[in-house]
Amino acid sequence: MPFSADAHTHARDLLDFIDASPSPWHAVATCARRLEAAGFQRLDEVDRWSLQAGGKYYVVRGGASIIAFVSGGQPLAEAGFRMVGAHTDSPGLRIKPKPAEHAQGMIRLGVEVYGGPILATFADRDLALAGRVLVKGESEARLVHFPDPMLRLPNLAIHMNRDVNEAGLKFNKQTELPLLLGVADAREADRRFRDPIARQLGVAPEALQTWELVAYDTQKGVLWGVDREFIADSQLDNLASCHAALSALLAVDQPDHTAIVAFFDHEEVGSESAAGAAGSFVSDVLARLSASQQLDAEDSQRMRARSFFISADMAHGWHPNFPSAYEPCHKALVNGGPVIKSNANQRYSTDAQSAARFMRYCEQAGVPCQQYAHRTDLGCGSTIGPIVAAQLGVASVDVGAPMWAMHSIRESAGVQDHLWMTQALSCALGA
């Protein structure tokens, strides 16, 4: 079926957003640029804040987490807030602090596995480095992003791995995952790693002090399918949700309640960090919002009781090649609409009331919605939803756009779903 020009335009903007954001630090920088272009003012946690009704603000913590908000026209105690949360990080390979290793005239870079990627999908891909680097004598990290391939994880030939198609492609995480960088003798290994980074930053190689770098896929995102109805890119989990929520916030105009989006780092590894959803970031921002309106403890509780939180993370789309992987009657179809995710053991924060509330937002937006529950005999993943809901004591729902190949280096989702999710979140933040 053909899709609207609006859906394709919005999907292409998502691809641009992801391609500009090969690391969580770049994702926050991309968000910040879009917010500032829309008139949002950057706040710093070390400064005193002076917030105005109707003001637009954002604050960054740790370089890879960001909270943006539009102050509502009504007092927080009377109107509360509406918040959408997502995460900026994705599973993958992170470069070690001293990565360069010499092996028979070749240089390999040692990596750590971050989160739970499908490791086999990293083989034979055009990889490069992106992330942040600290230069000696400077307090602020600098971003680096190499657009051209510079790393590779070549497969072993089938002649030496005859049962790969039956047993599956597997890598020993310590010995078989290091990435090939180039050719050099042992004395040049570290220098060959540092040189391109130093050139991009315009400093001497020995000035590079520390770094946090990811190995990312340089292939740009595309629309595919006979009617270009699908999206393929890296990091759809969960930059697609960040893009949808950010687009929704940018569309908010003079809300009665305060509209907030909060994008956290470290969700893929448990969220336990100063900048993660289990840290104090969102509570600290809400405390300062409350202080700006001189709310006492009683009014702060009233504010939370009137508020609502949407945890937006991607959902498992039904795969026609693997129907037995899904719970009967809970097949979330790609291009079938936003998905409400439920789990009786609170791996998702949804309850009946919050699900019904999101259904109303979808109805107001004129978009369909679906419901998802995991197979009972399979372990269910989780999100920031239960973490933030428990921390704030705020009604919460877990939702997401359906997708395929979650945690692959190359994921797929639906063009129409992304527009529908944005429209539903727009109703939630602006309603």
C-alpha positions in Angstrom: 0.0 0.0 0.0 1.3 3.5 -0.7 2.1 5.9 2.1 1.6 9.6 2.5 4.3 12.1 1.5 4.2 13.3 5.1 5.1 9.8 6.4 8.1 9.5 3.9 9.3 13.0 4.7 9.2 12.3 8.4 11.0 9.0 8.0 13.7 10.6 5.9 14.2 13.2 8.7 14.6 10.3 11.1 17.3 8.8 8.9 19.1 12.2 8.8 18.8 12.4 12.6 20.3 8.9 13.1 23.1 9.4 10.5 24.1 12.5 12.3 24.2 10.6 15.6 26.5 7.6 15.5 27.1 7.7 19.3 25.0 8.7 22.2 27.1 11.9 22.6 26.3 12.8 19.0 22.6 12.0 19.6 22.5 14.6 22.4 24.4 17.1 20.3 21.9 16.6 17.4 19.0 17.1 19.8 20.6 20.2 21.2 21.0 21.7 17.7 17.4 21.1 16.9 16.2 22.5 20.2 18.3 25.7 19.9 17.0 26.2 16.3 13.5 26.1 17.8 14.3 28.7 20.4 15.1 26.5 23.4 17.6 28.0 26.0 20.4 25.8 27.3 20.6 25.5 31.1 23.7 24.4 33.1 23.3 22.4 36.3 26.0 24.5 38.0 24.0 27.7 37.5 21.0 29.1 39.2 17.9 28.7 37.0 15.4 31.5 36.3 12.5 29.9 34.5 9.5 31.7 33.0 6.0 30.4 32.2 6.0 29.4 28.6 9.8 29.3 28.5 11.6 26.6 26.5 14.7 25.0 28.1 17.1 22.0 28.0 19.9 20.7 30.1 22.5 18.0 29.4 24.2 15.7 31.9 27.2 13.5 31.2 27.2 14.5 27.5 24.8 11.7 26.5 21.6 12.4 28.5 19.4 15.4 27.9 16.1 16.7 29.3 14.1 19.4 27.5 10.9 21.1 28.5 8.3 23.8 27.8 7.1 25.4 31.0 3.3 25.3 31.2 1.0 28.3 31.5 -0.7 26.8 34.5 1.0 26.2 37.9 2.7 22.8 38.2 0.7 21.9 41.3 -2.6 22.4 39.3 -1.7 21.1 35.9 1.2 18.7 36.5 3.6 17.6 33.7 3.5 15.3 30.7 6.8 13.5 30.0 8.1 11.2 27.3 11.3 9.3 28.1 13.6 7.4 25.8 17.3 6.4 25.6 20.2 7.6 23.5 22.4 4.5 23.8 22.3 1.4 21.6 24.0 -2.0 22.0 27.3 -2.5 20.2 31.1 -2.5 20.5 33.0 0.1 22.5 36.7 0.7 22.1 38.9 -0.1 25.1 41.1 2.6 26.8 44.3 1.1 25.4 43.0 -0.7 22.3 45.8 -1.0 19.8 47.2 -4.5 19.6 49.9 -5.7 17.2 49.3 -9.1 15.5 51.7 -10.3 12.8 52.1 -7.0 11.2 48.4 -5.9 11.6 46.7 -3.7 14.1 43.6 -4.8 16.0 41.5 -2.6 18.3 40.3 -4.3 21.4 36.6 -3.8 22.1 34.1 -4.4 24.9 30.6 -5.6 24.2 28.1 -2.9 25.3 24.7 -4.2 26.2 23.3 -7.1 24.2 24.0 -6.7 20.4 23.5 -9.4 17.9 27.3 -9.8 17.4 27.1 -11.8 14.1 25.6 -8.7 12.4 28.8 -6.7 13.0 30.8 -9.1 10.8 31.8 -7.8 7.3 30.3 -4.4 7.9 32.0 -1.0 7.0 32.8 0.3 10.5 34.3 3.5 11.7 34.9 5.3 15.0 32.6 7.9 16.6 32.4 9.3 20.2 34.1 11.8 22.4 37.7 12.5 23.2 39.4 14.4 26.1 42.4 16.4 25.0 45.1 17.3 27.6 44.6 20.8 29.1 40.9 21.0 28.0 38.0 20.4 30.3 35.3 19.8 27.7 35.2 16.7 25.6 35.3 17.0 21.8 33.2 14.9 19.4 34.8 12.8 16.7 33.0 11.2 13.8 34.8 9.4 10.9 32.4 9.1 8.0 34.5 6.6 5.9 35.1 3.0 6.8 38.2 2.4 8.8 37.5 -0.9 10.8 36.3 -4.3 9.9 35.4 -7.7 11.5 36.0 -10.1 8.7 34.3 -13.5 8.8 36.3 -16.7 8.9 36.0 -18.5 5.5 33.4 -21.2 5.4 36.1 -23.7 4.5 37.5 -23.3 8.0 34.0 -23.1 9.7 32.0 -25.7 7.9 29.1 -25.9 10.3 28.5 -22.1 10.5 25.1 -22.3 8.7 23.9 -25.0 11.0 25.5 -23.9 14.3 25.2 -20.2 13.7 27.9 -17.5 13.6 29.6 -17.1 17.0 32.5 -15.0 18.2 34.6 -15.4 21.3 34.2 -11.9 22.8 37.9 -11.7 23.9 39.8 -13.3 21.1 37.7 -13.0 18.0 36.0 -9.6 18.2 39.0 -7.2 18.0 38.5 -5.0 14.9 41.1 -4.8 12.1 42.5 -1.3 11.7 45.5 -1.4 9.4 49.1 -2.6 8.8 52.1 -1.5 11.0 54.9 -2.9 13.0 54.6 -3.3 16.8 56.2 0.1 17.6 53.6 2.0 15.4 50.4 0.3 16.7 49.3 2.9 19.2 50.4 5.8 16.9 48.3 4.4 14.0 45.3 4.4 16.2 45.9 7.9 17.6 46.9 9.7 14.3 43.5 9.9 12.6 41.8 11.1 15.7 44.5 13.7 16.4 44.3 14.9 12.8 40.5 15.4 13.0 40.9 17.3 16.2 43.9 19.3 15.1 46.1 18.3 18.0 49.2 16.2 18.5 48.7 12.4 19.0 50.2 12.5 22.4 47.7 15.2 23.4 44.9 12.7 23.3 44.2 11.8 27.0 41.1 9.6 27.2 38.2 8.6 25.0 34.8 6.9 24.8 34.4 5.6 21.3 32.0 3.3 19.5 32.4 1.2 16.4 29.5 2.2 14.2 28.2 1.2 10.8 29.0 3.8 8.1 26.2 2.7 5.8 23.5 5.4 5.8 19.9 4.7 6.5 17.4 3.9 3.7 13.8 3.4 3.0 13.0 0.0 1.4 10.2 -2.1 0.2 8.1 -2.0 -3.0 6.5 1.2 -1.8 9.4 2.3 0.4 7.2 1.5 3.4 10.1 0.3 5.6 13.1 2.0 7.3 16.5 0.4 7.7 19.2 1.9 9.8 21.3 1.4 12.9 20.1 2.5 16.3 16.4 2.6 15.5 16.3 1.2 19.1 16.1 3.8 20.4 16.9 6.9 18.4 13.6 6.5 16.6 11.8 7.1 19.8 14.0 10.0 20.7 13.3 11.5 17.3 9.5 11.0 17.6 9.5 12.5 21.1 11.7 15.4 20.1 9.5 16.1 17.1 6.4 16.1 19.3 7.9 18.5 21.8 9.0 20.9 19.1 5.3 21.0 17.9 4.0 21.9 21.4 2.7 25.5 21.6 1.8 27.2 24.9 0.6 24.1 26.9 -1.2 24.5 30.2 0.9 21.7 31.7 4.7 21.5 31.5 5.8 19.3 28.6 9.0 17.3 29.1 11.2 14.9 27.1 14.0 13.0 28.8 16.5 11.0 26.9 18.9 8.9 29.0 22.2 7.1 28.5 23.0 3.6 29.8 19.6 2.0 29.3 21.1 -0.9 27.5 23.3 -1.7 30.5 20.8 -1.2 33.3 20.4 2.6 33.7 22.5 2.6 37.0 24.5 5.7 36.5 24.5 9.4 37.3 23.1 10.1 33.8 20.9 7.0 33.5 17.2 6.7 34.2 18.0 5.2 37.6 20.1 8.2 38.6 18.9 11.5 39.9 18.8 13.5 36.7 15.0 13.7 36.1 14.3 14.1 39.9 16.8 16.9 40.1 15.2 18.7 37.1 11.7 18.3 38.5 13.0 19.6 41.9 14.3 22.7 40.3 11.1 23.2 38.3 9.2 22.9 41.6 11.5 25.4 43.3 11.1 27.9 40.4 7.4 28.0 41.3 8.0 27.8 45.1 6.1 24.6 45.5 6.2 23.2 49.0 6.3 19.4 49.7 2.5 19.2 49.6 2.3 20.9 46.2 5.1 18.8 44.8 3.2 15.7 45.6 0.1 17.2 44.0 2.1 18.0 40.9 3.2 14.4 40.6 -0.3 13.0 41.2 -1.5 15.1 38.2 1.3 14.0 35.9 1.8 11.3 33.3 4.9 9.5 32.0 5.3 7.7 28.6 8.3 5.4 28.3 8.9 5.2 24.5 11.1 2.3 23.5 10.8 0.2 20.4 8.6 -2.9 20.3 9.0 -6.4 18.8 7.2 -6.5 15.4 5.7 -9.7 14.3 8.0 -11.6 12.0 6.3 -13.8 9.4 9.3 -16.1 9.2 9.3 -16.9 12.9 5.6 -17.0 14.0 6.3 -19.3 16.9 8.4 -16.6 18.7 5.2 -14.6 19.5 2.4 -14.7 21.9 -0.9 -15.7 20.2 -3.3 -12.7 19.9 -0.4 -10.2 20.5 1.1 -9.8 17.1 2.3 -6.2 16.7 2.4 -5.6 13.0 4.9 -3.3 11.4 3.0 -0.4 9.9 0.1 -1.4 12.2 0.4 1.5 14.6 2.1 2.3 18.0 2.3 -0.6 20.4 1.3 -0.6 24.1 3.6 -3.0 25.9 2.4 -4.9 29.0 4.0 -7.4 31.4 2.4 -8.7 34.6 5.8 -8.9 36.3 6.3 -5.1 35.8 9.1 -5.4 33.2 7.0 -2.7 31.6 5.2 0.0 33.6 1.8 -0.3 31.8 -1.3 -0.9 33.8 -5.0 -0.9 32.6 -5.5 2.8 33.3 -2.3 4.0 31.7 -3.0 1.8 28.6 -6.4 3.3 28.3 -5.0 6.8 28.5 -2.6 6.2 25.7 -5.4 4.6 23.6 -7.2 7.9 24.0 -4.2 9.8 22.8 -4.0 7.6 19.7 -7.7 8.1 19.1 -7.3 11.9 19.4 -4.5 11.7 16.9 -6.5 9.6 14.5 -3.9 6.7 14.6 -4.4 3.0 15.3 -2.7 1.3 18.3 -1.8 -2.3 19.1 -1.1 -4.3 22.3 1.9 -6.5 22.9 2.7 -9.1 25.5 5.8 -11.4 25.4 5.6 -15.2 25.2 5.3 -16.5 28.7 8.1 -19.0 28.2 10.6 -16.4 27.0 12.4 -13.8 29.1 11.0 -10.3 28.7 13.2 -7.3 28.2 12.6 -4.1 30.2 12.8 -0.4 29.7 13.3 2.9 31.6 9.5 2.8 32.3 9.4 0.9 35.6 12.6 2.7 36.8 11.3 6.2 36.3 7.7 5.3 37.4 9.0 3.9 40.6 11.4 6.8 41.2 8.8 9.5 40.6 5.6 7.8 41.7 3.9 8.9 38.5 1.4 7.0 36.4 3.2 5.5 33.4 2.8 3.5 30.2 5.3 1.7 28.0 4.9 2.1 24.3 6.9 1.7 21.1 6.9 1.4 17.4 7.1 -2.2 16.1 10.4 -3.2 14.5 12.4 -6.1 13.3 16.0 -7.3 14.2 16.2 -5.4 17.5 19.8 -5.1 18.6 21.1 -5.9 15.1 23.6 -3.4 13.6 21.0 -2.9 10.9 17.4 -2.7 12.2 14.1 -2.2 10.4 10.8 -0.5 11.2 7.8 1.0 9.5 7.5 4.3 7.8 3.9 4.9 8.8 4.5 3.7 12.3 7.1 6.4 12.9 4.7 9.2 11.9 1.8 7.7 13.9 4.0 7.4 17.0 5.0 11.1 16.6 1.4 12.1 16.2 0.3 10.2 19.3 3.2 11.7 21.4 2.2 15.1 20.1 -1.3 14.6 21.5 0.2 13.4 24.8 2.5 16.3 25.3 0.1 18.9 24.0 -3.2 17.6 25.2 
